[in-house]
Amino acid sequence: MVREDFARQGVGNLEAIELGLRQALLQDGRYLLEQLLVQAGVSLADNTSRPGEKCHPERTKPVQTIFGEIELHRRYFYHATSHTGRAPLDEALGLINGFSPGLVRLSARAAAREGYEAASQDLLALAGIKIEGRQIQRLVNFAGPDIAAQLTLGQSTDTEPVPVMYIEVDGTGVPMVADELAGRKGKQPDGTAKTREVKLGSIFTQTGCDEAGRPERDYASTTYAGGFEPAVAFGLRVRDEARRRGLGCARKVVFIGDGAAWIWELRRLNFPQAIEILDLYHALEHLHQLCDGLYGPQSPWACKMKATWTEMLKNDRVAEVIASARRRLKDLGSDADQSLDTQIAYFEHHQHRMLYQSYRQAGLFYGSGVVEAGCRAVIGQRLKNSGMFWTEAGARSVVDLRCALKSNRWDECWDRLNDSKRLSIRAAA
């Protein structure tokens, strides 16, 4: 067809040739795949009738693949008493609801990046694959737990001891369907909830500092662990990921978080030897609120004390800040807001985590920006778009896929799950 077109019209734009050739290759791929699978069941283990089973030797099944739909011919065994059936070839090939593992992998990746309908459109445009968004959603729910299991396996490719390993933990709300929120307390005026908290942990490393002495995060060193489980169980997930990354060989371990109690309890249980750092931004946020409470919102004295105490806080003088705040609170007497004592207690409780000058001199990060950015990039960009409402199971599957994708572990997990490289290894040998 192309030669005839060249002869008739001369050489023109290449796109029509590319699209036509892709369509022809996909058609040839379907034919070749069907031929390869014709005899696939001959040497298959457990491909004979068990006691009480009836064999249907040529039961056909449509299978969706990356080349399009093919027809699979295989043995199907049915046990009339238990009303159960099995197709050993389906299981051996790794089929999921009539979809090939290669197609599940592509669909899951597209859905991990964007919504299901957008994923459907991209697969059609980029790979010529026709699959509905709602079917992609079903495949994601099947694939999510398998990838979650793969995320716990493997070891870091780093061969040298880690100079500094950082662990940061935070949480963010994900909008949920009504059934998932029944009986839950939330931040709405009536005390109800619109979201469920998903917890996210980020692990990254630091080898050195720049010329100005500022710490530099190692390139592409950040991996993530996310989940909806309670803090105790989630802490084990984060610890496992840190161990996989080489926690036992790290010369220095740093744990950074905001003031949430569950975060520091997680640190105590799982990283008892880590250097504890309260995120500077959160400390300053509380400091400014305290100044407004002690001296009046946006008053000249409040503005002056914000600048003074901020400088003191950044230079390891948090004890002096606490003492000054206590004196001011005493001077206010009965006119003081009762919450001010709680605000000062926040600094008293965390003061051993507020040695920012020491952290700076040691060349360490003292902000939790990596995990906060992860809450936006890993969770928010995919699960918190307008009009989205999730079940926990559906959200959990997407979170697991997003963690694999954003941790640069996508191919590793899928290759191990499907033994994807066995033929390319043979070809290379």
LOPA-919924 format. One record per residue (C-alpha): residue in three letters; residue number from 1; x, y, z. Coordinates in Angstrom, 3 decimals, padded with zeros to 6 digits. Example, Ala and Ser with C-alpha at 12.3 -4.5 7.8 and 13.67 -1.06 7.14 Angstrom:
ATOM   code   pos          u          v          w
ATOM    ala     1    012.300   -004.500    007.800
ATOM    ser     2    013.670   -001.060    007.140
% end
This chain:
ATOM   code   pos          u          v          w
ATOM    met     1    000.000    000.000    000.000
ATOM    val     2    002.834    002.387    000.838
ATOM    arg     3    004.707    001.631   -002.383
ATOM    glu     4    001.533    002.233   -004.388
ATOM    asp     5    000.964    005.498   -002.516
ATOM    phe     6    004.552    006.595   -003.243
ATOM    ala     7    004.124    005.789   -006.927
ATOM    arg     8    000.786    007.620   -007.109
ATOM    gln     9    001.443    010.699   -004.964
ATOM    gly    10    005.155    010.727   -004.205
ATOM    val    11    006.654    010.776   -000.710
ATOM    gly    12    004.380    012.533    001.792
ATOM    asn    13    003.904    012.904    005.523
ATOM    leu    14    005.089    009.823    007.436
ATOM    glu    15    002.305    009.597    010.036
ATOM    ala    16   -000.161    007.662    007.872
ATOM    ile    17    002.562    005.083    007.184
ATOM    glu    18    003.442    004.802    010.883
ATOM    leu    19   -000.161    004.329    011.990
ATOM    gly    20   -000.890    001.841    009.221
ATOM    leu    21    002.236   -000.157    009.949
ATOM    arg    22    001.413   -000.263    013.647
ATOM    gln    23   -002.054   -001.590    012.876
ATOM    ala    24   -000.564   -004.277    010.603
ATOM    leu    25    002.032   -005.267    013.215
ATOM    leu    26   -000.614   -005.573    015.906
ATOM    gln    27   -002.647   -007.818    013.624
ATOM    asp    28    000.410   -009.992    012.920
ATOM    gly    29    001.155   -010.049    016.642
ATOM    arg    30   -002.307   -011.393    017.420
ATOM    tyr    31   -001.872   -014.165    014.844
ATOM    leu    32    001.600   -015.147    016.092
ATOM    leu    33    000.493   -015.145    019.721
ATOM    glu    34   -002.473   -017.416    018.975
ATOM    gln    35   -000.184   -019.831    017.115
ATOM    leu    36    002.347   -019.895    019.953
ATOM    leu    37   -000.357   -020.757    022.476
ATOM    val    38   -001.993   -023.544    020.448
ATOM    gln    39    000.298   -026.204    021.934
ATOM    ala    40    001.034   -024.389    025.203
ATOM    gly    41   -000.961   -026.810    027.322
ATOM    val    42    000.793   -029.971    026.106
ATOM    ser    43    003.619   -029.848    028.670
ATOM    leu    44    001.600   -028.074    031.353
ATOM    ala    45    001.588   -029.622    034.806
ATOM    asp    46   -001.725   -030.720    036.322
ATOM    asn    47   -003.464   -030.435    032.950
ATOM    thr    48   -005.366   -033.698    033.325
ATOM    ser    49   -008.621   -034.540    035.057
ATOM    arg    50   -008.672   -034.952    038.807
ATOM    pro    51   -011.112   -037.395    040.454
ATOM    gly    52   -014.680   -036.238    039.874
ATOM    glu    53   -013.771   -033.722    037.153
ATOM    lys    54   -014.964   -033.670    033.581
ATOM    cys    55   -012.565   -032.378    030.941
ATOM    his    56   -013.698   -030.033    028.192
ATOM    pro    57   -010.692   -030.310    025.840
ATOM    glu    58   -011.326   -027.379    023.486
ATOM    arg    59   -012.955   -024.712    025.635
ATOM    thr    60   -012.197   -021.322    024.078
ATOM    lys    61   -011.682   -018.057    025.879
ATOM    pro    62   -011.229   -014.542    024.494
ATOM    val    63   -008.080   -012.945    025.923
ATOM    gln    64   -007.218   -009.252    025.726
ATOM    thr    65   -003.511   -008.681    025.042
ATOM    ile    66   -001.274   -005.770    024.104
ATOM    phe    67   -001.838   -006.810    020.478
ATOM    gly    68   -005.624   -006.929    020.819
ATOM    glu    69   -008.068   -009.776    021.411
ATOM    ile    70   -006.990   -013.353    020.705
ATOM    glu    71   -008.824   -016.664    021.116
ATOM    leu    72   -007.253   -019.107    023.540
ATOM    his    73   -007.972   -022.834    023.173
ATOM    arg    74   -007.361   -024.841    026.337
ATOM    arg    75   -008.631   -027.604    028.571
ATOM    tyr    76   -011.264   -026.706    031.117
ATOM    phe    77   -012.077   -029.006    034.031
ATOM    tyr    78   -015.399   -028.916    035.875
ATOM    his    79   -016.274   -030.628    039.157
ATOM    ala    80   -020.062   -031.068    039.206
ATOM    thr    81   -020.345   -031.893    042.904
ATOM    ser    82   -018.540   -028.786    044.142
ATOM    his    83   -019.633   -026.632    041.183
ATOM    thr    84   -016.056   -025.467    040.643
ATOM    gly    85   -013.982   -025.231    037.506
ATOM    arg    86   -010.384   -024.609    036.613
ATOM    ala    87   -008.291   -023.846    033.543
ATOM    pro    88   -004.616   -024.616    034.300
ATOM    leu    89   -003.362   -022.783    031.219
ATOM    asp    90   -005.086   -019.553    032.291
ATOM    glu    91   -003.295   -019.687    035.615
ATOM    ala    92    000.056   -020.597    034.061
ATOM    leu    93   -000.159   -017.668    031.658
ATOM    gly    94   -000.956   -015.263    034.482
ATOM    leu    95   -004.279   -014.141    033.023
ATOM    ile    96   -006.323   -011.725    035.128
ATOM    asn    97   -010.038   -011.744    034.285
ATOM    gly    98   -009.201   -012.564    030.683
ATOM    phe    99   -006.458   -009.930    030.374
ATOM    ser   100   -002.812   -010.710    029.736
ATOM    pro   101   -000.232   -009.673    032.347
ATOM    gly   102    001.452   -007.412    029.806
ATOM    leu   103   -001.781   -005.514    029.237
ATOM    val   104   -002.448   -005.308    032.985
ATOM    arg   105    001.004   -003.802    033.450
ATOM    leu   106    000.435   -001.112    030.801
ATOM    ser   107   -003.064   -000.351    032.067
ATOM    ala   108   -001.934   -000.099    035.684
ATOM    arg   109    000.876    002.283    034.757
ATOM    ala   110   -001.476    004.535    032.825
ATOM    ala   111   -003.964    004.502    035.715
ATOM    ala   112   -001.222    005.204    038.248
ATOM    arg   113   -000.451    008.430    036.415
ATOM    glu   114   -003.977    009.753    035.811
ATOM    gly   115   -007.694    008.990    036.016
ATOM    tyr   116   -009.154    005.822    034.551
ATOM    glu   117   -010.885    007.424    031.574
ATOM    ala   118   -007.791    009.468    030.722
ATOM    ala   119   -005.728    006.280    031.003
ATOM    ser   120   -008.092    004.575    028.562
ATOM    gln   121   -007.680    007.404    026.059
ATOM    asp   122   -003.894    007.418    026.385
ATOM    leu   123   -003.598    003.665    025.849
ATOM    leu   124   -005.586    003.986    022.649
ATOM    ala   125   -003.579    006.961    021.396
ATOM    leu   126   -000.133    005.717    022.405
ATOM    ala   127   -000.381    001.943    021.963
ATOM    gly   128   -003.504    001.309    019.896
ATOM    ile   129   -005.049   -000.571    022.820
ATOM    lys   130   -008.812   -000.344    023.337
ATOM    ile   131   -009.848   -000.849    026.960
ATOM    glu   132   -012.574    000.930    028.908
ATOM    gly   133   -011.781    003.059    031.947
ATOM    arg   134   -014.007    000.988    034.239
ATOM    gln   135   -012.167   -002.165    033.175
ATOM    ile   136   -008.834   -000.495    033.917
ATOM    gln   137   -010.180    000.280    037.388
ATOM    arg   138   -010.949   -003.415    037.948
ATOM    leu   139   -007.470   -004.406    036.796
ATOM    val   140   -005.876   -001.862    039.136
ATOM    asn   141   -007.767   -003.355    042.078
ATOM    phe   142   -006.438   -006.792    041.118
ATOM    ala   143   -002.875   -005.602    040.519
ATOM    gly   144   -002.501   -003.292    043.524
ATOM    pro   145   -002.053   -006.007    046.194
ATOM    asp   146    000.460   -007.878    044.015
ATOM    ile   147    002.597   -004.754    043.583
ATOM    ala   148    002.266   -003.968    047.294
ATOM    ala   149    003.795   -007.375    048.004
ATOM    gln   150    006.604   -006.765    045.514
ATOM    leu   151    007.454   -003.437    047.135
ATOM    thr   152    008.521   -005.285    050.280
ATOM    leu   153    011.001   -007.458    048.344
ATOM    gly   154    014.385   -006.789    046.827
ATOM    gln   155    017.360   -004.862    048.105
ATOM    ser   156    018.753   -001.460    047.326
ATOM    thr   157    021.334   -001.416    044.544
ATOM    asp   158    023.621    000.730    046.718
ATOM    thr   159    026.785   -001.204    047.567
ATOM    glu   160    028.439    001.371    049.836
ATOM    pro   161    027.324    002.219    053.387
ATOM    val   162    024.851    005.089    053.429
ATOM    pro   163    026.429    008.279    054.898
ATOM    val   164    023.096    009.778    056.009
ATOM    met   165    019.644    008.222    055.720
ATOM    tyr   166    016.548    010.350    056.280
ATOM    ile   167    013.094    009.117    057.246
ATOM    glu   168    010.190    011.551    057.005
ATOM    val   169    006.552    010.736    057.775
ATOM    asp   170    003.336    012.705    057.282
ATOM    gly   171   -000.353    012.215    056.540
ATOM    thr   172   -002.891    013.729    054.169
ATOM    gly   173   -006.635    013.339    053.695
ATOM    val   174   -008.173    011.491    050.750
ATOM    pro   175   -011.861    012.119    049.875
ATOM    met   176   -013.961    009.017    050.488
ATOM    val   177   -017.400    007.721    049.612
ATOM    ala   178   -020.011    008.061    052.349
ATOM    asp   179   -019.913    004.400    053.416
ATOM    glu   180   -016.210    004.688    054.249
ATOM    leu   181   -016.846    007.666    056.542
ATOM    ala   182   -019.759    006.354    058.595
ATOM    gly   183   -019.154    007.002    062.280
ATOM    arg   184   -015.808    008.732    061.761
ATOM    lys   185   -015.006    012.022    063.437
ATOM    gly   186   -013.648    014.814    061.273
ATOM    lys   187   -012.936    018.502    060.928
ATOM    gln   188   -016.317    019.526    059.494
ATOM    pro   189   -018.404    021.994    061.538
ATOM    asp   190   -020.753    019.188    062.544
ATOM    gly   191   -017.848    016.936    063.561
ATOM    thr   192   -018.136    014.568    060.599
ATOM    ala   193   -015.376    013.608    058.186
ATOM    lys   194   -015.063    013.980    054.432
ATOM    thr   195   -011.687    012.290    054.129
ATOM    arg   196   -009.619    009.390    055.414
ATOM    glu   197   -005.983    009.912    056.309
ATOM    val   198   -003.422    008.128    054.211
ATOM    lys   199    000.033    008.047    055.771
ATOM    leu   200    003.161    008.487    053.692
ATOM    gly   201    006.761    007.802    054.545
ATOM    ser   202    009.709    008.955    052.456
ATOM    ile   203    013.219    007.578    052.690
ATOM    phe   204    016.155    009.309    051.008
ATOM    thr   205    019.900    009.630    051.404
ATOM    gln   206    022.536    012.341    051.571
ATOM    thr   207    026.166    011.862    050.628
ATOM    gly   208    027.451    015.402    051.071
ATOM    cys   209    026.866    019.156    050.959
ATOM    asp   210    027.267    021.802    048.285
ATOM    glu   211    030.015    024.419    048.214
ATOM    ala   212    028.065    026.623    050.624
ATOM    gly   213    027.732    023.779    053.124
ATOM    arg   214    024.042    023.174    052.416
ATOM    pro   215    022.964    019.510    052.427
ATOM    glu   216    022.207    017.921    049.056
ATOM    arg   217    019.756    015.082    048.625
ATOM    asp   218    021.205    012.250    046.548
ATOM    tyr   219    019.752    012.188    043.049
ATOM    ala   220    016.765    009.845    042.586
ATOM    ser   221    017.292    008.435    046.083
ATOM    thr   222    013.749    008.971    047.398
ATOM    thr   223    011.419    006.022    047.847
ATOM    tyr   224    007.961    005.988    049.401
ATOM    ala   225    005.746    003.800    051.545
ATOM    gly   226    002.058    004.647    051.908
ATOM    gly   227   -000.999    003.148    053.546
ATOM    phe   228   -004.261    003.609    055.452
ATOM    glu   229   -003.359    001.354    058.362
ATOM    pro   230   -003.005    002.612    061.954
ATOM    ala   231    000.276    004.247    062.932
ATOM    val   232    001.725    001.159    064.638
ATOM    ala   233    001.274   -001.041    061.567
ATOM    phe   234    002.335    001.732    059.222
ATOM    gly   235    005.538    002.204    061.197
ATOM    leu   236    006.498   -001.383    060.398
ATOM    arg   237    005.956   -000.676    056.709
ATOM    val   238    008.254    002.376    056.840
ATOM    arg   239    010.872    000.477    058.846
ATOM    asp   240    010.861   -002.374    056.312
ATOM    glu   241    011.456    000.082    053.476
ATOM    ala   242    014.282    001.750    055.396
ATOM    arg   243    015.856   -001.660    056.017
ATOM    arg   244    015.549   -002.503    052.340
ATOM    arg   245    017.352    000.750    051.577
ATOM    gly   246    020.260   -000.101    053.889
ATOM    leu   247    019.220    001.205    057.295
ATOM    gly   248    021.556   -001.245    059.024
ATOM    cys   249    024.568    000.162    057.146
ATOM    ala   250    023.716    003.856    057.532
ATOM    arg   251    026.362    005.836    059.379
ATOM    lys   252    023.750    008.361    060.513
ATOM    val   253    019.942    008.186    060.582
ATOM    val   254    017.779    011.306    060.788
ATOM    phe   255    014.033    011.333    061.453
ATOM    ile   256    012.112    014.520    060.561
ATOM    gly   257    008.434    015.211    061.227
ATOM    asp   258    005.912    017.782    062.341
ATOM    gly   259    004.417    017.919    065.827
ATOM    ala   260    001.858    015.098    065.460
ATOM    ala   261    002.102    012.689    068.392
ATOM    trp   262    001.668    009.554    066.250
ATOM    ile   263    004.712    010.502    064.155
ATOM    trp   264    007.032    010.653    067.143
ATOM    glu   265    005.625    007.473    068.638
ATOM    leu   266    006.337    005.819    065.280
ATOM    arg   267    009.904    007.116    065.538
ATOM    arg   268    010.278    005.814    069.094
ATOM    leu   269    009.116    002.316    068.204
ATOM    asn   270    010.949    001.896    064.899
ATOM    phe   271    013.938    004.248    064.782
ATOM    pro   272    015.048    004.656    068.412
ATOM    gln   273    018.634    005.636    067.527
ATOM    ala   274    017.704    008.263    064.926
ATOM    ile   275    018.447    011.955    065.335
ATOM    glu   276    015.079    013.647    065.953
ATOM    ile   277    014.304    016.914    064.164
ATOM    leu   278    011.073    018.885    064.311
ATOM    asp   279    010.437    020.482    060.928
ATOM    leu   280    011.534    024.129    061.140
ATOM    tyr   281    008.525    025.443    059.203
ATOM    his   282    006.085    023.904    061.677
ATOM    ala   283    008.113    025.208    064.621
ATOM    leu   284    008.027    028.754    063.204
ATOM    glu   285    004.321    028.462    062.470
ATOM    his   286    003.664    027.678    066.138
ATOM    leu   287    006.074    030.412    067.204
ATOM    his   288    004.213    033.073    065.226
ATOM    gln   289    000.880    031.929    066.630
ATOM    leu   290    002.347    032.152    070.131
ATOM    cys   291    003.586    035.697    069.535
ATOM    asp   292    000.161    036.785    068.289
ATOM    gly   293   -001.442    035.256    071.376
ATOM    leu   294    000.985    036.846    073.830
ATOM    tyr   295    001.220    040.323    072.268
ATOM    gly   296   -001.899    040.699    070.125
ATOM    pro   297   -002.397    039.623    066.498
ATOM    gln   298   -000.157    041.599    064.136
ATOM    ser   299    000.682    044.162    066.827
ATOM    pro   300    004.087    045.947    066.608
ATOM    trp   301    005.301    043.990    069.636
ATOM    ala   302    004.115    040.705    068.124
ATOM    cys   303    005.992    041.454    064.888
ATOM    lys   304    009.115    042.402    066.846
ATOM    met   305    009.036    039.248    068.983
ATOM    lys   306    008.448    037.056    065.948
ATOM    ala   307    011.709    038.314    064.430
ATOM    thr   308    013.599    038.128    067.734
ATOM    trp   309    012.415    034.681    068.752
ATOM    thr   310    012.812    033.304    065.225
ATOM    glu   311    016.486    034.284    065.278
ATOM    met   312    016.888    032.768    068.742
ATOM    leu   313    015.141    029.572    067.684
ATOM    lys   314    017.418    029.157    064.665
ATOM    asn   315    020.472    029.496    066.905
ATOM    asp   316    019.754    026.785    069.482
ATOM    arg   317    018.267    029.211    072.014
ATOM    val   318    014.853    027.599    072.278
ATOM    ala   319    015.183    027.395    076.095
ATOM    glu   320    015.479    031.194    076.212
ATOM    val   321    012.408    031.544    074.000
ATOM    ile   322    010.428    029.308    076.357
ATOM    ala   323    011.575    031.275    079.410
ATOM    ser   324    010.651    034.616    077.797
ATOM    ala   325    007.250    033.303    076.776
ATOM    arg   326    006.586    032.029    080.302
ATOM    arg   327    007.449    035.445    081.787
ATOM    arg   328    005.156    037.207    079.329
ATOM    leu   329    002.332    034.775    080.114
ATOM    lys   330    002.800    035.417    083.840
ATOM    asp   331    002.652    039.190    083.244
ATOM    leu   332   -000.671    038.824    081.434
ATOM    gly   333   -002.160    037.183    084.516
ATOM    ser   334   -005.846    036.313    084.376
ATOM    asp   335   -006.246    038.143    081.058
ATOM    ala   336   -004.224    035.475    079.250
ATOM    asp   337   -005.857    033.048    076.854
ATOM    gln   338   -005.833    029.599    078.444
ATOM    ser   339   -004.524    028.050    075.214
ATOM    leu   340   -001.234    029.955    075.511
ATOM    asp   341    000.040    027.576    078.161
ATOM    thr   342   -000.541    024.674    075.747
ATOM    gln   343    001.284    026.528    072.982
ATOM    ile   344    004.324    027.094    075.190
ATOM    ala   345    004.200    023.460    076.290
ATOM    tyr   346    004.570    022.511    072.597
ATOM    phe   347    008.053    024.060    072.594
ATOM    glu   348    008.925    022.523    075.943
ATOM    his   349    007.968    019.080    074.667
ATOM    his   350    009.898    019.390    071.387
ATOM    gln   351    012.854    021.561    072.419
ATOM    his   352    015.361    018.690    072.080
ATOM    arg   353    014.242    018.466    068.420
ATOM    met   354    014.788    022.188    067.736
ATOM    leu   355    018.588    022.505    067.684
ATOM    tyr   356    018.626    024.023    064.209
ATOM    gln   357    022.027    025.681    064.446
ATOM    ser   358    023.571    022.343    065.416
ATOM    tyr   359    021.803    020.601    062.532
ATOM    arg   360    023.035    023.280    060.141
ATOM    gln   361    026.613    022.965    061.363
ATOM    ala   362    026.407    019.187    060.946
ATOM    gly   363    025.276    019.635    057.336
ATOM    leu   364    021.842    018.078    057.901
ATOM    phe   365    018.403    018.843    056.523
ATOM    tyr   366    015.951    020.123    059.136
ATOM    gly   367    012.782    020.468    057.047
ATOM    ser   368    010.195    017.844    056.126
ATOM    gly   369    009.710    019.224    052.625
ATOM    val   370    010.427    015.897    050.927
ATOM    val   371    007.498    014.046    052.489
ATOM    glu   372    005.232    017.102    052.216
ATOM    ala   373    006.032    017.295    048.506
ATOM    gly   374    005.414    013.534    048.362
ATOM    cys   375    001.950    014.023    049.844
ATOM    arg   376    001.207    016.286    046.904
ATOM    ala   377    003.037    014.370    044.159
ATOM    val   378    002.353    010.771    045.225
ATOM    ile   379   -001.100    011.197    046.778
ATOM    gly   380   -002.659    014.536    045.899
ATOM    gln   381   -002.026    014.653    042.152
ATOM    arg   382   -003.826    011.349    041.615
ATOM    leu   383   -006.283    010.853    044.482
ATOM    lys   384   -007.433    014.360    045.389
ATOM    asn   385   -008.673    015.769    042.094
ATOM    ser   386   -012.059    017.437    041.801
ATOM    gly   387   -014.991    015.031    041.975
ATOM    met   388   -012.969    012.037    043.180
ATOM    phe   389   -014.361    009.877    045.984
ATOM    trp   390   -012.709    006.585    046.883
ATOM    thr   391   -013.258    003.344    048.692
ATOM    glu   392   -010.360    002.386    050.924
ATOM    ala   393   -009.579   -000.688    048.807
ATOM    gly   394   -009.560    001.319    045.580
ATOM    ala   395   -007.452    004.115    047.024
ATOM    arg   396   -005.028    001.662    048.606
ATOM    ser   397   -004.382   -000.035    045.248
ATOM    val   398   -003.653    003.288    043.571
ATOM    val   399   -001.402    004.393    046.456
ATOM    asp   400    000.644    001.202    046.112
ATOM    leu   401    000.990    001.700    042.359
ATOM    arg   402    001.926    005.356    042.852
ATOM    cys   403    004.585    004.423    045.408
ATOM    ala   404    006.121    001.947    042.941
ATOM    leu   405    006.041    004.531    040.150
ATOM    lys   406    007.361    007.506    042.142
ATOM    ser   407    010.024    005.377    043.841
ATOM    asn   408    011.421    004.397    040.413
ATOM    arg   409    010.678    000.759    041.213
ATOM    trp   410    007.935    000.129    038.648
ATOM    asp   411    009.893   -002.093    036.253
ATOM    glu   412    011.669   -003.885    039.085
ATOM    cys   413    008.385   -004.892    040.728
ATOM    trp   414    006.591   -005.941    037.543
ATOM    asp   415    009.599   -007.774    036.090
ATOM    arg   416    009.895   -009.823    039.273
ATOM    leu   417    006.145   -010.450    039.477
ATOM    asn   418    005.859   -011.712    035.888
ATOM    asp   419    009.404   -013.064    035.393
ATOM    ser   420    009.410   -010.645    032.480
ATOM    lys   421    013.085   -010.815    031.517
ATOM    arg   422    013.565   -014.549    031.172
ATOM    leu   423    013.428   -014.556    027.359
ATOM    ser   424    015.533   -011.419    026.887
ATOM    ile   425    018.179   -012.938    029.166
ATOM    arg   426    018.285   -016.071    027.026
ATOM    ala   427    018.528   -014.001    023.877
ATOM    ala   428    021.404   -011.977    025.325
ATOM    ala   429    023.246   -015.142    026.360
% end
